[in-house]
Amino acid sequence: MYPEFNYSPNFYSKKRSPKKIKFIIFHYTGMKKEKDAINRLISFESKVSSHYLIKKNGKIISLVPDLYIAWHAGVSSWKNYKSLNNHSIGIEISNSGHDNKYENFNKKQINSILQLSKFLIKKYKIKSKFILGHSDISPDRKEDPGEKFPWEYLSKKKIGYWHNIAKEKLLKVRNQKISKNDENIFKKNLFKIGYAKNLNKKNNNHLKIINAFQRRFRQVLINGKIDKECLIISKKLVKKFK
């Protein structure tokens, strides 16, 4: 792996121990032009940067050295961890995002995601359950990397988790209503998996967390509704995310 270097000033100057690195967090750039996204990540005024950027042609740019805390996650949590910047490596992938023309991640990008992730997993002994998307750790604010991110494919390469339930079985129970008791079980499963516990109905946080779960594990339908398919998937995942 031979990344290009285009260093960003958007990180804390104090080094961290390699043992502090527990997570990989995937993002998309969410901008129409790749050049504008790169300029934003290296701009002092933006106060934002990941450690790496994967361009549309598959080239990897190193923005912040691994042992410095880059400003990519913002307000975030997963299980008992808060402020995921402190414990993670952020990887941005060039993509226009939901507010523009959200496109599929291309083969060159996916190959680079595999290459870079495997390198980081081996170097820092990162567990599969700690390979996440920005929407997982900040569901009330973020949608990236979104439902087109190839989580299922990556899981087959031992990068992150997927539920591995037959699609035919899930299709049969999609949109099937469940009881209030089963809804509560689903919500508890979300917490066990790692999602935040702020299911506040007044500001629709509960819908945003459900959407984040669906973008990650039920990518064909993101509607904020808890059905039997979601329940079954959550039960399967709880065992993996212990």
C-alpha positions in Angstrom: 0.0 0.0 0.0 1.6 3.3 -1.1 -0.6 6.3 -0.2 -0.1 9.8 -1.5 0.5 12.4 1.2 -1.5 15.7 1.5 -1.4 16.5 5.1 -4.2 18.3 6.9 -3.7 20.6 10.0 -7.0 19.4 11.5 -5.8 17.1 14.3 -4.6 17.4 17.9 -0.8 17.8 18.3 -0.4 15.3 21.1 0.4 11.7 19.9 -1.7 8.8 21.2 -0.6 5.3 22.0 -1.3 2.7 19.3 -3.3 0.8 21.9 -5.8 3.7 22.0 -6.8 2.9 18.4 -9.8 0.6 18.7 -12.1 1.6 15.7 -12.2 2.2 12.0 -14.9 4.7 11.0 -16.0 5.0 7.4 -17.4 8.3 5.9 -18.3 9.6 2.5 -17.2 13.1 1.5 -20.7 14.3 0.6 -19.5 16.8 -1.9 -20.2 17.1 -5.7 -16.5 17.7 -6.6 -13.7 15.5 -5.3 -11.3 18.4 -5.5 -13.5 20.5 -3.2 -13.7 17.6 -0.8 -9.9 17.3 -0.6 -9.6 21.1 -0.2 -12.0 21.0 2.7 -10.2 18.3 4.5 -6.9 20.1 4.3 -8.3 23.6 5.0 -7.5 25.0 8.5 -10.8 26.9 8.5 -12.9 23.7 8.1 -11.7 22.1 11.3 -12.4 18.7 9.8 -10.3 15.9 8.5 -10.0 12.1 8.5 -6.8 10.1 8.5 -7.3 8.8 4.9 -9.2 9.7 1.8 -10.0 7.2 -0.9 -10.4 9.0 -4.3 -12.8 7.9 -7.1 -9.8 6.4 -9.0 -8.9 4.3 -5.9 -5.9 6.3 -4.9 -5.4 6.6 -1.1 -4.4 9.9 0.3 -2.9 10.1 3.8 -4.1 13.2 5.5 -3.3 12.7 9.2 -0.8 10.2 10.6 -2.5 7.4 12.5 -1.1 8.3 15.9 -2.7 11.7 15.9 -6.4 12.3 16.7 -8.0 13.6 13.5 -11.3 15.6 13.7 -13.6 13.3 11.7 -16.3 11.8 14.1 -17.5 14.8 16.1 -20.1 14.1 18.8 -20.3 10.3 18.8 -20.7 7.2 20.9 -20.6 3.4 20.6 -21.2 1.0 23.5 -19.3 2.6 26.4 -17.0 4.8 24.2 -17.7 8.5 23.8 -16.0 11.0 21.5 -14.8 8.3 19.0 -12.2 10.6 17.5 -10.0 9.7 20.5 -10.1 5.9 19.7 -10.5 5.7 15.9 -9.0 6.0 12.5 -11.3 7.8 10.0 -11.5 6.9 6.3 -13.3 9.2 3.9 -14.4 7.8 0.6 -15.1 10.2 -2.3 -18.9 10.2 -3.0 -21.4 12.9 -3.6 -23.7 11.7 -0.8 -27.4 11.9 -0.1 -27.7 15.6 -0.5 -26.3 15.5 -4.0 -26.2 12.5 -6.4 -25.5 9.6 -4.1 -23.7 7.0 -6.2 -22.4 3.5 -5.8 -18.9 3.1 -4.5 -16.8 1.8 -7.5 -14.6 -1.3 -7.7 -11.4 0.7 -7.4 -12.6 2.3 -4.3 -13.8 -1.0 -2.8 -10.4 -2.6 -3.5 -8.7 0.2 -1.8 -11.1 0.0 1.2 -10.1 -3.7 1.5 -6.4 -3.0 1.2 -6.3 -0.2 3.7 -8.7 -1.8 6.2 -6.8 -5.1 6.3 -3.5 -3.1 6.8 -5.0 -1.2 9.7 -6.8 -4.2 11.3 -3.6 -6.1 11.4 -1.4 -3.2 12.6 -3.7 -2.1 15.4 -5.6 -5.4 16.1 -9.0 -3.9 15.4 -12.0 -6.1 16.1 -14.7 -6.6 13.5 -17.3 -5.2 15.9 -15.5 -1.9 16.0 -15.5 -1.3 12.3 -18.4 1.2 11.8 -19.9 3.9 9.7 -20.4 7.5 10.8 -24.1 7.0 11.0 -23.6 4.2 13.5 -21.8 6.4 16.0 -23.7 9.7 15.2 -27.1 8.5 14.1 -28.9 11.8 15.0 -26.5 13.8 12.7 -25.1 11.6 10.0 -26.2 9.3 7.2 -22.8 8.3 5.8 -21.4 6.1 4.3 -25.0 5.1 3.6 -27.0 2.2 2.3 -24.8 1.8 -0.9 -21.7 1.1 1.2 -20.8 -2.6 0.6 -21.0 -3.8 4.2 -22.2 -7.3 3.3 -19.3 -7.8 0.8 -16.7 -6.4 3.2 -17.9 -8.8 6.0 -17.1 -11.7 3.7 -13.5 -10.4 3.7 -13.5 -10.2 7.5 -14.0 -6.4 7.6 -17.0 -5.6 9.9 -20.1 -7.7 10.6 -23.1 -8.7 8.6 -26.0 -10.9 9.7 -25.8 -13.7 7.1 -29.5 -14.4 7.1 -30.9 -15.8 3.9 -32.5 -13.0 1.8 -35.5 -15.3 1.0 -36.3 -15.7 4.7 -36.0 -11.9 5.3 -38.2 -11.0 2.3 -41.0 -13.1 3.8 -41.1 -11.1 7.0 -40.4 -7.7 5.6 -43.0 -5.1 6.7 -44.7 -7.6 9.0 -45.9 -5.8 12.1 -44.7 -6.8 15.5 -46.0 -6.4 19.1 -45.0 -3.6 21.4 -43.0 -6.2 23.4 -41.0 -7.2 20.3 -40.4 -3.5 19.6 -38.9 -3.1 23.0 -36.8 -6.2 22.4 -35.5 -4.7 19.2 -34.6 -1.4 20.9 -32.8 -3.2 23.6 -30.9 -5.2 20.9 -29.8 -1.9 19.4 -28.2 -0.9 22.7 -26.6 -4.3 23.0 -25.1 -3.9 19.5 -23.7 -0.5 20.4 -26.1 2.2 19.3 -26.7 5.2 21.6 -29.6 5.0 24.1 -31.1 8.4 23.4 -34.3 7.1 21.7 -36.0 10.4 22.3 -39.3 10.6 20.4 -39.7 14.3 20.9 -36.8 15.1 18.5 -37.2 11.9 16.4 -33.9 10.5 17.5 -35.5 7.1 17.8 -36.3 7.2 14.0 -32.8 8.3 13.2 -31.3 5.4 15.1 -33.6 2.9 13.4 -32.7 4.4 10.1 -29.0 4.1 10.9 -29.5 0.4 11.8 -31.3 -0.1 8.5 -28.7 1.7 6.4 -26.1 -0.7 7.9 -28.0 -4.0 8.1 -31.2 -3.7 6.0 -30.0 -1.6 3.1 -32.8 -2.3 0.7 -35.4 -0.5 2.8 -34.8 2.5 5.1 -38.1 3.7 6.4 -37.6 4.1 10.2 -40.2 1.4 11.0 -39.5 -1.6 13.1 -40.8 -4.7 11.5 -40.2 -8.4 11.9 -37.3 -8.4 9.5 -35.5 -5.8 11.6 -36.2 -7.8 14.8 -34.8 -11.0 13.3 -31.6 -9.2 12.1 -31.1 -7.5 15.4 -31.4 -10.9 17.3 -28.8 -12.4 15.0 -26.4 -9.4 15.4 -26.5 -9.3 19.2 -24.5 -12.5 19.4 -21.8 -11.1 17.1 -21.5 -7.7 18.9 -21.0 -9.1 22.4 
